[in-house]
Structure formats: C-alpha cells, structure tokens
Amino acid sequence: MKDTDEAVRPGPLSIRTDCVDGIRVVTVHGEIDHTSRDTLHRALAPAPDGGQPRTVIDLGGVSFMDSSGVNVLIAAHQSATGADGWLRLADPQESVLRLVRLVGLDTVIPCHPTLRQALHG
C-alpha cells in the first residue's frame, strides 16, 4: 500500500487514507458515533480531481459504530455511485457487522470479510 500521508486523529477516531491500484483505501480505527461522524464524512468526501470514486473502507479497527456512522456510509455510497464509482466495506468487527446486517446496510453497500476481497470485488 502507498500511504498518501493523509491522517486524521481527533479524539478516539483515527483515519488513514492510502491508494492501492487506483482504489482509495480509508482505514478507520476507533469509534464511529455522533462525535466523530463529521471527521469520517470529511475523510470520505470525493477527491477534488473529480475522478471516478472507487473507495474501500477498512473497518477492521472500528470497535463501535452507531447510526451516525451508518448515515455517513450511506451518504458516501450515494456520492460515489452518483459519480459512477463505488464504495465497499471491508473487515468489519463482529459488533459492527451485526449493526451493518441489522439495518440492511450490507444489502446496499457490498461488505467483504477482508480488505483483499473488497479490493478485488
């Protein structure tokens, strides 16, 4: 992976953005809730170059997510698909996966057990 030197670390949430084969990989660690949703939303904003957004969100380091996180992911998905791109989720921990399945987010945004599988679709 190539680090793009983008890192955001406000409080309990940290976000790192890398690029793998032209796909943006956003790696998230910590808790996603109402206090961190704006940080995640900014990290998932479309690239300024306006290219086709292809993004994988690595959730392996997320220990908690509430409906605020679900809403941010839905907005990012809508933004990506509206620009003929896509968004995929990778490696959610069991507690996050439970929420993703409970609200049906996995029927809207593809959810993969590993980062590798998410990158290769």
N, C-alpha and C positions, 0 to 999 in steps of 0.2 A: 504494500500500500504506500501511496505517496501522500505525505502529510502536507496539507495546504497552509499550515501554520494558523489555522483559524481555531481558536479555543475560547470558550466562554465558561466562566466558573463563578456564577453568582450563587452564593449560599450552597445548599445541598445538591444542586444540579450542575453537572459539567457536560459540555458538549464539544465534540471534536469532529471536524469535517475533513475527510480525505477524498481522494479521487482514485478509482480503480477502473481501468479500461474505459474511461469516459463516463463512468457512473459515479455520482456523488454518494458517498457513504457518510451518514451522520451517526456517530456513535454517542449514545446518551448514557450517562451514569447518574444515579441518584433517584430522586422522587419527582414525579411529574404531577403537580397539583395547581391550584389556583395561584399560588405564589410564584410558580416557575413557568406558567403557560406562555407568558409573553416572551420569555427568553427562548423557549422552544419554537414558538411561532416565528421569531426573527431568524433563527437558525435554519428554518425550513423555507424561508422566503425564496422565490425564484431568483436565479442568478441574474445579475444585471445585463449580461450579454444577450438575454432573451432566447437562448438556445433551447432545444428540446429537453425539458427537465426529466431526467431519469435519476431517481433517488431511492436508496435503501436506507432505512432507519434501523440501526442495530440497537435493539432493546435489551441485550444481554445483561447490561449493568443497571437496569431500572428495577428497583425493588418495590416501587409503589406507583400506581397511576390511577387517577380518578377521572371523572367525566370531563374535567378541564382538558386533560391530555387527549381524550377521545375526540373532543371537539377540534383541537388543534390538528390532529391527524386527519380528520375528515376534511378540514379546510385545505390542508396541504395536498391531499389527494385530489380534491376538486380543482385546485390551481394547476396541478401537474397534468391532469387529464384534459383540462381546458386548453392546454398548450401542446396537446398531442404527445405528452410524456406519460410517465407512470411513477407510482410510489409503491414500494414494497416494505414489509416489516420483516425483521429477522431476529431470531433467537430470543423471543420473549421469555422471561422467567415465569414460573408456574402461576404466580399471583397475577401477573399482568396478562398472561394468556387466558386465564379464567375470565377476566373482565372483557378482553377482546372478544371472546366467544359469547359471553353473556349478552353483550349488546349487539352482537352480529357484525362487528367491525371486520372480522375475517371473511365475511361474505362480500364486502365492499373493497377492501384492500387486501391483496394477497399477503399471507402470513407464512413465513418459511421457518423451519426449525433451526437452520444455520445461515450464517452470512453467505457462505459459498453458494448454497442453494438459491438464496434470494438474488444474488448477483447474476446467476445463470438462468433464472426464471423458471 
